[in-house]
């Protein structure tokens, strides 16, 4: 175990005795404090200023320390000085105001094509007569078929409806085999829906009325997907149902709705190598700001979809 200067050892003892930090956390903090001592290279801890801390973080970053590790390191240094500084009369915490570089946003994990098929082709999904099972199958097929966001899925209506003060924002166009969706930034897009998703939706729509509450509000009567109480389904129910179904299908990873959205994009890209078409179908924000991505017509998108999506099997009209 690395021995640290007495003030640092005292701080770690304080965290263990009075804050009940775990041994794992304390071990990480010890490592972070040892890094500070090494970087200071003999300079007194009381002599360190914000400029030194910034320099040390820059050196650690150049040595390969990642953004998350740097953030934890700064948290350890900041906590130590916050505790020890007042005891020795430091005018300011030298770590205050120093921030780690932003961590790059990683892409969510995608399922393999085999795992996606296992999820959607499970026996209880394709052959059930239970309305909840049929609803879930339709939701998950649609998420994977069209790459919808969770909020877009639950916001879908059965069809376009205008009644009283209510007007549909997003809806299923079953005859045209597509969904009309308003996504982020209030941007509208049409996304094709493949053959197997259409079949699952038709099976669900055949039993949907049985789940609709008799006194449902117009926004719930319009909803494509309903919860067990007869109102528009909530995002949390979709998440929980997908987790349950994925576990029952034996998938080896945590599956949430955005995994199906990313799987859609990954699998189409693997086949079509058409980044622009996928970005258009996903409704990414940079489509509206990057001119090269705004000149694709829907026929091109549908053709790319038909040729690439593993579960499409659509016929171009």
N, C-alpha and C positions, 0 to 999 in steps of 0.2 A: 504493500500500500504506500503510495506516494505521500511523504510528509510535506505539509505546507507550512508557510509562516504561521505563527501562533494566532494572529487575528482570524485567519481563514479557518484554521482548525476550530477555533472557538465558535465561529459562525455555524459551521457544519454541526457541531455539538448542540448548539441552540436550536437548529432546525430539527434535529433528531429528538431532543428532549421536550421542546415546547411546541413545535409545529407538527410533530409526528410525521415527518417526511419519510417516505419509503427508502429502504436501503438502495434500491435501484436508482431513485432520483438523487440521493446523496452521492452515490458513486459517480453519476454523470456530472454533478456539480463539482466534485473533487477534480475530475478530469478537466473541466472547464477552467477552474481556478489555477490548476497547474499550468495550463496553457498561458494564462495571463502572466504568471510568474516568469515563465520561459521567455515570453515576448518582451517583458520589461527588461530582461537581461541585466539585473542588478540595480535597476532604478527603484528607489523607494516607492512603496505603494502610495504614501501620502503625497508624493511628487507628481503622480500621474494626472494629466489634464485630459480634456475632451479630445484634443488633437492627438494625443498619444493613443487613446482608445480607437479613434478612427483609423489611425495608421496600423494598429495591431489587427483590427478586423480586416483591413485591406490585405495585409500580409497573409492572414489565415485563409482568406478567400482565394488569393493567388496560389496558395498551397493545396487547393482542392476542397476546402471545407464548403459544403453546400449551404444553401440559404436557410434551411430549417435548422441545421446544426449551428450556424452562426447566430440565429435568433435565440436558441437555447443558451448558447455561450454568453450572449449579451444579457440575457435574463439572469444568469448566475452572477455575472460581474455586477450588474446593476443592484441585485439584491444584497450582495455582500457590502457594497459601498453605502447603500441605504441604511444598513444595520450598523456598520462600523464607523462611517463618516462622522456622525454626531458625537461619537465617543472620543474622537481625536481632534475634533474641532475643524473638520474640513468645511470650507466655505460652500462647496457645491459637490454634488455627485458627478464625477467625471464621465459616467456612462449615460447620464440623463440626456435624452435627445438624440442619442446615437441609434440608428436603426439598421437592421440587417437588409441586404438586398432582397427584393421581392422574389419569392419562390415562383418558378415557372409553373403555370397551370398545366397539370398533366391531363391527358385525355382519359376519360373513363374507360374501363376495360370493356372489350367487346367479347361476346360469345363466339366460339367457333361455329361454323355452319352446322357441324354435327350436334353441338349442344343446343343451338337454336331449334333444330329439327326435333331433338329429344324433348325439349320443352313444349313444343307446339303439337307434336304427334303422340303425346302420352295418351294411353287408352281412355282415361277418364276425361280428357279434354275433347277428343274427337267423337266419342260415342255416347256421351251422357245425354240424358233427358232432363236433368236438373237445371232449372233456370239460372241459378247462380253459376254453375259450371259452364253453361252455354254463354252467359254474359262474360265470364272470365276469359273463355277461349276467344270470343270475339274481340275483347279489349286487347289481348296480348298479340293476336294475329294482326290487328290494326296497328299497334305500336311498332311491330317489326316490319309490317308491309309498307308503312308510309313514313316511318321515322318521326312520329309526332312527339312533341314535348308532353309531359304529364298534364300540364295545365290545358293544353290544346285538346287532349283526349277527353278530359272530363267536361270541357266546355262545348263539346259537339252536340248538336241537336239532330233528331232523327231526319229532319228535312228543314228546308227554309220555312220559317213561320213568322208571320207578322199578325199579332193579335193584341188589341188595346195598346198599352204602353210597351209591350214586349216585341222586340225584333231580334231574330236570330243573328248572332255574330259569326258563328261557325256551324257548319252542318255537313251531313253526309248526303252526297248525291248518288244514290244507289244506281239509278239507270245509267249514269255516266261512269260508274266505277271510279269515283274520286271523292275526296273531301275538300271542302272549301274552308280554309282556316285563316283566322287572324292570329298572327304570332307576335313576337316581341317587336316593339316599336310600332304597333298597330299596322303591321304590314300583312297584307292579304296574299295568300298563295293557294293554288290548286295542286293537290298531290294525288297521283294515281293510287288505286288500291288493287292489289292482286287478286287472282281468282280464289285462292284458298281463304283469304280474308273476307272476300265477298260472301263465300259460302257460310263462313262462321257468323257473319253479321246477319245473314238471312235466317239462320237457325235461331239466333238470339231474338231477332225481331218477331219471330213467330210466337214467342212466349213472353215477350216484354210486357204486354198489357196486364198479365197476371201479377206482375210485381209493382205496378203503378198504384199509388195510393188514390182512393176515390176522391179525396178532397185536395189533391195535389195542386199547387200553384202552377200558373201557366209556364213558368220557367222550368219546373220539374216535369210537367206533361210533355214539354218539348224535348227534354234531355234524351240523348241516345242511350246512355248508360245510367242505370238506376241502382241505388243501394237497397238493402233488404227492407228499409222503412218506406220505400216507394218514392223517394225523392232523388234528385240528381246525385250521383255517386260522388264521394269525396276523394281527394287525392290520396289521403292516408289509407283508405280502404283499398285502393288500387295497389299501393305499395305493399301492404300486408298480404293481399291475395297473391301477388306475384312472388313474394318471398316464399309463401307456403307452397305454391305450385312448383316453384323451382326446386325446393327441398324434396318434394314428393317425386319429382322427376330424376332426382339423384345428381343434379348439377353440382359440380365441385366448387362453385364460387358464389358469393353473394350477388344476387340479381335484383336490380331495381329498374324502374321504367327507363331511366336514361341509358342503361346498358343496352336495352333493346333498340333505342334510337341510334346509339353509336354502332351497334351491330349492323343495323340497316345500312348505315353509311359505309362501314368498312367492307361489308360483303359486296355491295354494289361497286364500290371503287376497285375491289380486287378483280372483279370481272370486267367492268367497263373502262376503268382507268379514265373516267370522265369526271374530274373534280368539279368542274363548273356545274354540271347537271346535278350532282349530289348536293352541292351547296344551295342551289336553287330550290331543290325539293325540301331541304332542311329549313330553309328560310333564314339562313345566317345573316346577321346584320351587314356584313361587308358586301353582300350581294347588291344592296341599295347604294353603296358608296363606291364600289369598284366597277367601273363601266363594263369591263370585259365580262362580268357575271350577270349583266342585266339584259343581254341581247339574245337570250335563249327563248325560243317559243315553246309552248306547251307540247306541241307534237314531238319536238326533239326530246323533251324530257320524258314523255311517255315511251318513246322508242328506246331510249337508254334504259329506262326502268324495265321494259318488257324483255330486253335482251340480257339484263344483268341480274335482276333480283331472283334469289333462289326459289321463292314461292310465288312468283308473279303468274306466269303462264297465261298472260292476257293476250288477246288478239287485237291488234291495232285496227281501230275503226276508221 
